[in-house]
């Protein structure tokens, strides 16, 4: 049955796959925000680094092509994908049903849920949704992503201010904001990077989440290639090696 459905899907794909066009053009167009450590960061000199930046380069190597970085924002990520500006979007992207309505996702990279990031001295004050969902609590979030969506859905009483995703952590340290809701991976990375910030209950998520790569919808051939490449990257340890460069990941037994 699955084989029949796959055959029908492949038959229904009228346009050439991105797999073919990427190899023919010799470049992989990667949409990335460049503002989300440890996944994607654009330096002042224009160079990109991060977990998914390294993975993008590994994907391009598997295809024998070069990477073309396509700058985007969390607010314009989906419009850029729908406009055909990128072959894949990478950089700590959360899986959501709203995004799934308009695009495909690769197979899952990791589970990574929402937690609070706060000043260490205030950890006891912001343990639960009930404690944070108060008019006196000052929330700070980047615009247009799943962090902002979480706040609107579950913390409507708190005072929300939107801020760029690069200097946002200094807002907490400078006591201009009290809480940032973000993914556990980012919270733990910032906790390591910036003394004074603490991830609250990083293994007990306020909202379950998954990370994956965003792909153009209905291109089954391209999705199958990405999924197989990702499977092999994990099976051979390539993905884990890249993770260890940025996060505390135990070696495989």
NORJOVEN-V818431 format. One record per backbone hydrogen bond with DSSP energy under -0.5 kcal/mol. CO is the residue of the C=O (numbers start at 1). NH is the residue of the N-H. E is the energy in kcal/mol with one decimal. If there is no record, write none. Layout:
co;nh;e
CO;NH;E
CO;NH;E
//
This chain:
co;nh;e
1;5;-2.3
2;6;-2.5
3;7;-2.3
4;8;-2.2
5;9;-2.5
6;10;-2.6
7;11;-2.2
8;12;-1.8
9;13;-0.7
10;13;-0.6
12;14;-1.3
17;21;-2.0
18;22;-2.9
19;23;-1.4
20;24;-2.5
21;25;-2.4
22;26;-1.4
22;27;-1.0
26;66;-2.0
27;29;-0.6
28;30;-0.7
28;68;-3.0
29;31;-0.6
29;87;-2.4
29;88;-1.4
30;70;-3.2
31;90;-2.2
32;72;-1.4
34;42;-2.6
36;39;-1.8
36;40;-2.3
38;51;-2.9
39;52;-0.9
39;53;-1.0
40;36;-2.2
41;43;-0.6
41;49;-2.0
43;46;-2.0
47;43;-3.2
49;41;-2.2
50;54;-2.2
51;55;-1.9
52;56;-2.0
53;57;-2.0
54;58;-1.9
55;59;-2.5
56;60;-2.5
57;61;-2.2
58;62;-1.8
59;63;-1.0
60;63;-0.6
60;64;-0.8
60;65;-2.4
61;64;-0.6
66;28;-3.0
67;69;-0.5
68;30;-2.6
69;71;-0.6
70;32;-1.7
73;77;-1.0
76;80;-2.5
77;81;-1.9
78;82;-2.9
79;83;-1.7
80;85;-2.3
81;84;-1.4
87;216;-0.6
88;31;-2.3
89;214;-2.0
93;212;-2.0
96;100;-2.0
97;101;-1.5
99;102;-1.3
99;103;-1.7
102;217;-0.5
104;215;-3.1
110;211;-2.7
113;184;-2.3
114;206;-3.2
114;207;-0.8
115;182;-2.5
116;200;-2.6
117;180;-2.0
118;198;-3.2
119;122;-2.3
120;123;-1.4
122;125;-1.2
122;126;-0.8
123;126;-1.1
128;132;-1.7
129;133;-2.7
132;134;-2.6
134;137;-1.8
134;159;-0.5
137;139;-0.8
137;159;-2.3
138;178;-2.9
138;179;-1.9
139;161;-2.0
141;163;-2.3
142;145;-0.6
145;149;-1.6
146;150;-2.1
147;151;-1.9
148;152;-2.3
149;153;-1.8
150;154;-2.9
151;155;-2.3
155;158;-0.8
158;160;-0.7
159;139;-3.5
161;141;-1.8
167;170;-0.7
167;171;-0.8
168;172;-0.8
169;173;-1.7
170;174;-2.7
171;176;-2.6
171;177;-1.1
172;175;-1.4
178;119;-0.5
179;140;-1.9
180;117;-2.5
180;182;-0.6
182;115;-2.9
183;187;-2.5
184;188;-2.7
185;189;-1.9
186;190;-2.7
187;191;-2.1
188;192;-1.7
189;193;-2.0
190;194;-2.9
193;195;-0.5
194;197;-1.9
196;120;-2.6
198;118;-2.2
199;201;-0.6
201;204;-1.9
203;205;-0.6
207;114;-2.1
209;112;-2.6
210;95;-2.6
211;109;-3.2
211;110;-0.7
213;106;-2.4
214;89;-2.5
215;104;-2.5
216;219;-1.0
218;220;-1.2
219;223;-2.1
220;224;-2.6
221;225;-1.7
222;226;-2.5
223;227;-2.8
224;228;-2.1
225;229;-2.8
226;230;-2.6
227;231;-2.4
228;232;-2.3
229;233;-2.2
230;234;-1.9
231;235;-2.5
232;236;-2.3
233;238;-0.9
233;239;-2.2
234;237;-0.6
237;241;-2.3
238;242;-1.8
239;243;-2.3
240;244;-2.2
241;245;-0.7
242;245;-0.9
243;246;-1.9
243;247;-3.4
247;249;-1.5
//
